[in-house]
Amino acid sequence: MFLKRLGIATAAATAVGTGTATASPPVHANARTRGRIDKLGQAIPEDAPRYTYGHVRKDGLYGAVSSFPRGGNDYGSTLYDLEDLENPTEVHRLETANEVTRSNNIKFDGTRDGLYYRTQEADGDGGLTGFEVIDYGWGEGTPEEPEIIAQVDTPNTGVHTLAEHPEEPIIYAIDKAASEPGIVPVDVSDPANPELAGLYGPPGYCHDCEVDPVRNVLHCAYIAGEFEGYAILDLEDPLAPTEIGRFDYDDHPDYTEIGTPGFEDCHQASFDPERGLAIVGDEVCAAPAIPGGKHVFDIGWDEGSLEDPKPIGFTHAPDARFQENFCFWTTHFHDVVHADGEVLLVDGGYRQGTWVANVTDPTNPVPTERYATDDRLDEAEDHSPGTPPYCWSAVYNEARDFVFASDTLTGAYTFDVSALPARGEDGGGPDGHYDLEAILERGE
């Protein structure tokens, strides 16, 4: 475990022939790696819903979390006041349409305050499929008394995730289908009357996408269906994106062991805003199985490009192991943090809690500290998936330099992530941050 925590479980990926990644030990396996995480605050409201994705408004003053209904608790979104990062405060909790409509994702509007969007998928007959527009200050709604000003149906299976455009009144709704395009650009110039612009992208189950204003492209992760892998779409016309590059997972090996790159269940594609790199995460939820990890792709940093992305680095989560339970040790929603000359990845990694990897050398990602999002466990409601940590997402806010994370069971967290040297005997963080033995005893 000591060598693994220093990075032996990571791998450099070299594009050779088909571009398949090959494992090798880190260049500086015995050096003190930089990357810390410290908790700032937590909110775990009484009778909290089953939290999913957490997002932060651009100015860092509000956070929002989507959620699944459970046992009569039919809330679909919660808004938090984050002015005091040590004391996130619930401002409103808004019910979903009904007990069989879940919300997997939520995003603030990219150009205007007072609006957010939450997804809708059906858990049974009567469930809605699409997304809603929430006014919490744009029009007549307020943070305390929000108004649902639009509900939009989409043509496939319902909206799983959303991406906001940071410079245009546009969102991209991900409406999954196995053999049809599933990226739906939506003109939200008039938020009360969104206009769908059609279906775009490769056919297949697109899971997530992210707008990259630096390169004016859309990074897209396809988790299954006719195409599985990483696709890049040009946004010259933001309402009619066109594919310019892809990395097809079907041409590359599956996961076979911890520490060795595999290519399955492409879940999230994001980007490094200051370097020609993308970070692509896999969510292998199957059990028993080898869990998914994080790939670093060269999209202009060296020999790669937007037209021909090349995998050059890889890591599993720091304590990843053979997965006996659904999703426990796979990676999930992440973000990139630039701090004092270092580049850090922060991930909401289910059983791994919120964890950090140093990706300053993109060919050699090294996991550092992790924090178990299982605080105030005695206050957590007893509902699926059973016991925490079960961290769904981690999002970085540049304006106020903090990370907002959501745990399905123990609520919303704020963290400080810095480039100070990693602590602990194995670089995994100080005592009390993550008690692996206790977590394993709690149940695999």
Disulfide bonds with the S-S distance in Angstrom:
Cys285-Cys327 1.69
